[in-house]
Amino acid sequence: MSLENAPDEVKLAVDLIMLLENHELPATTVLKALEIVKRDFEGKVKACCPLPKGEGN
């Protein structure tokens, strides 16, 4: 599958990977930062539009 036809989440993931790799940070630092980002966005989702049962685990 070409990236052009990929779902938006895949395109975003590829962009984020490239951005993070360009900063040449330790992988553990990146993972800790991503956990913070994940918690932040999970809070935003809960505040505006709860996920259906079984999603977001």
Secondary structure, DSSP 4 states (H G I P E B T S, - for coil): --GGGS-HHHHHHHHHHHHHHHTT--HHHHHHHHHHHHHHHHHHHHHH-PPPTT---
